[in-house]
């Protein structure tokens, strides 16, 4: 392959890699958001347990049971959403690793071709110099 063609190949693989990298960003943001919501929920639960008076006041009309059930549903929903995001993220990251490998392989091919081309040019220059000063018989 010519170095110009290899340069185009490198550019094409980089474009694909960057496009796939852009797909990962929203997933990372979503994962951070969900993990943050889980932490906030945990903080609220700990706060409620630490403030036993608040739960005791809700107990006569079943508010403590309702609140506990609500936090359980919230945790399950958040964990389900987190699992979905993590599965999607893993798929995207697997593709991203593959794309990165393609970029590195294309760059390596181009570097080898350029090195080979430089060596050929040096060989031709040396041969031309040798031919120029070779004694004629």
Buried (B, 14 or more C-beta within 10 A) or exposed (E): EEBEEBBBBBEEBBEBBEEBBEBBEEBEEBBEBBEEBBEEBEEEBEEBEEEEEBBEEBEEEEEBEEBBEEBEEBBEEBEEBBEEBBEBBEEBBEBBEEBBEBBEEBBEBBEEBEEEEEEEEEEEEEEEEEEEEEEEE
